[in-house]
Amino acid sequence: MTLSERFHGARFRTVRVQSVRRPGRFRDLFVVLALIGFLALGASRWVWRLAYPMPYRNLIRSYSVVHDLDPYLVASLIRMESKFDPNAVSRKGAVGLMQLMPETARWAAGRLGLDDFDVSHLSDPDTNIRLGTWYLAELRDEFDGDLVLALAAYNGGIRNVRGWVTGKVIEPGNVKVEAIPFGETRLFVKGVLDGFERYHLIYTGQ
């Protein structure tokens, strides 16, 4: 047998072996890549959940259902307001997870019939989320479901937002975040809405 014949024979045998083993190799490669992708996706979601956690999930869900709110919106607001610290107190005196001002909390407690309410109760997650979700729902209804205006009022005060609307600084109906006059409130609303989208994506995939 010549060198050429040996070469071609060896090549042919190699091709035959590859043709038999190729499906198994592709299958194994597919399994490995799928496993890597699955682990990467799981790790990615785990990392994102560290950045966008959801403590007090049961309380958030329960009171969101009561007031017809999206729980991921409430979680985003709490993350923005207090970073889920129940003892947080702002420079302006807002207290607790949802950063309620004492006078707002007293008003909300009165409307909810909480006769034994005291400002010290705002550090209690259950009380704070109960009052905060009620207040957010009131603002949503006040501004006919306009989420941008409701969040702006939550941060910048309901009287200010009413003034913007009556003074035609803002046209209700489809308010753009960029139209909010107060810089701090504008950043707050944008942060809550961005977080709202991320919470949905992280926890529901939508």
C-alpha positions in Angstrom: 0.0 0.0 0.0 1.3 3.4 -1.0 1.7 6.3 1.4 -1.2 8.0 -0.5 -3.4 5.0 0.0 -2.6 4.9 3.7 -3.4 8.6 4.0 -6.7 8.4 2.3 -7.7 5.3 4.2 -6.9 6.8 7.5 -8.8 10.0 6.6 -11.8 7.9 5.6 -11.8 6.0 8.8 -11.6 9.2 10.8 -14.6 10.6 9.0 -16.5 7.5 9.6 -15.8 7.6 13.3 -16.8 11.3 13.5 -20.0 10.6 11.6 -21.0 8.1 14.2 -20.0 10.1 17.3 -21.1 13.6 16.2 -24.7 13.4 17.4 -23.5 12.4 20.9 -20.9 15.2 21.0 -23.4 17.8 19.9 -25.9 16.5 22.5 -23.3 16.7 25.2 -22.2 20.1 24.1 -25.9 21.3 24.1 -26.4 19.9 27.6 -23.3 21.7 28.9 -24.2 25.0 27.3 -27.8 24.7 28.5 -26.5 24.0 32.0 -24.1 27.0 31.9 -27.0 29.2 30.6 -29.3 28.0 33.4 -26.7 28.6 36.1 -25.8 32.0 34.6 -29.5 33.0 34.5 -30.0 31.8 38.1 -26.9 33.7 39.3 -28.0 36.8 37.4 -31.4 36.8 39.0 -29.8 36.1 42.4 -27.5 39.1 42.0 -30.4 41.3 40.8 -32.5 40.2 43.8 -29.7 41.4 46.1 -30.0 44.8 44.5 -33.8 44.8 44.5 -34.8 42.7 47.5 -38.4 42.3 48.8 -38.4 42.0 52.6 -41.8 42.1 54.3 -43.2 40.5 51.2 -46.3 39.1 52.9 -47.2 42.5 54.4 -46.6 44.3 51.1 -48.7 41.8 49.2 -51.5 41.7 51.7 -52.0 45.5 51.9 -51.4 45.9 48.2 -54.4 43.6 47.5 -56.5 45.5 50.0 -55.9 48.8 48.3 -55.7 47.5 44.7 -52.0 48.4 44.3 -49.3 46.5 42.5 -47.0 45.0 45.2 -43.9 45.6 43.1 -44.8 49.3 42.9 -45.0 49.4 46.7 -41.7 47.5 47.0 -40.0 49.9 44.7 -41.3 52.9 46.6 -40.1 51.4 49.9 -36.7 50.7 48.4 -36.5 54.3 47.2 -37.7 55.8 50.4 -36.0 53.8 53.2 -34.0 50.9 51.7 -36.3 48.7 53.7 -35.1 50.1 57.0 -38.1 50.2 59.4 -36.3 52.7 61.7 -35.4 55.2 58.9 -36.1 58.9 59.7 -35.5 61.6 57.1 -34.2 65.1 57.7 -37.7 66.4 57.3 -39.1 63.9 59.9 -40.6 61.2 57.7 -40.6 57.9 59.5 -40.3 54.2 58.7 -40.4 52.0 55.6 -42.7 54.2 53.5 -41.4 57.4 55.1 -44.6 58.9 56.3 -44.8 62.3 57.9 -46.4 62.2 61.3 -49.3 64.4 60.4 -50.0 62.3 57.2 -49.8 59.2 59.3 -52.3 60.6 61.9 -54.7 61.6 59.1 -54.4 58.1 57.5 -54.8 56.4 60.9 -57.9 58.4 61.6 -59.5 57.5 58.2 -58.7 53.8 58.9 -60.2 54.0 62.4 -56.9 53.3 64.2 -57.9 55.1 67.4 -54.9 53.9 69.4 -52.3 55.1 66.8 -49.2 56.8 68.0 -46.3 58.2 65.9 -44.0 55.7 67.6 -46.0 53.0 65.8 -44.5 54.1 62.4 -41.4 52.0 63.1 -43.6 48.9 63.1 -43.6 47.5 59.5 -47.2 46.3 59.6 -48.5 49.7 60.7 -46.3 51.6 58.4 -47.1 49.6 55.3 -50.8 49.6 56.2 -50.9 53.4 56.4 -48.5 54.0 53.5 -50.4 51.8 51.0 -53.7 53.4 52.0 -52.2 56.9 51.4 -50.7 55.9 48.1 -54.1 54.5 47.0 -55.7 57.8 48.1 -53.3 59.8 46.0 -53.9 57.5 43.0 -57.6 58.0 43.3 -57.2 61.8 43.9 -55.4 62.1 40.5 -57.7 59.7 38.6 -55.2 56.8 38.4 -52.3 58.9 37.1 -49.3 57.1 38.6 -46.8 59.9 37.9 -49.0 62.5 39.7 -49.7 60.1 42.6 -46.0 59.4 43.2 -45.2 63.1 42.7 -47.7 64.0 45.4 -46.3 61.2 47.7 -42.9 62.9 47.6 -43.6 66.5 46.9 -46.9 67.0 48.7 -50.5 66.8 47.5 -51.0 70.6 47.6 -48.1 71.2 45.3 -49.3 68.7 42.8 -52.8 70.1 42.9 -51.3 73.6 42.3 -49.3 72.3 39.3 -52.5 70.9 37.8 -54.8 73.9 38.4 -52.0 76.2 37.3 -51.6 74.1 34.1 -47.9 73.6 34.9 -48.8 70.0 34.3 -51.6 68.7 32.1 -53.2 65.6 33.7 -53.9 62.5 31.6 -50.5 61.4 30.4 -48.0 63.3 32.5 -44.3 62.9 31.6 -41.9 62.6 34.4 -39.7 65.3 32.9 -42.6 67.8 33.3 -42.4 67.6 37.2 -41.1 71.1 38.4 -39.3 69.9 41.5 -36.0 68.2 40.7 -36.0 66.0 43.8 -39.5 64.9 43.2 -38.7 64.3 39.5 -35.8 62.0 40.4 -37.9 60.2 43.0 -40.7 59.4 40.6 -38.3 58.3 37.9 -36.5 56.1 40.5 -39.7 54.5 41.7 -41.0 53.8 38.2 -37.7 52.4 37.0 -37.5 50.2 40.1 -41.1 49.1 39.5 -40.2 47.8 36.0 -37.1 46.0 37.4 -39.0 44.4 40.2 -41.5 43.0 37.7 -38.7 41.7 35.4 -36.7 40.2 38.3 -39.6 38.5 40.1 -42.0 37.6 37.2 -39.8 37.7 34.1 -42.2 40.3 32.6 
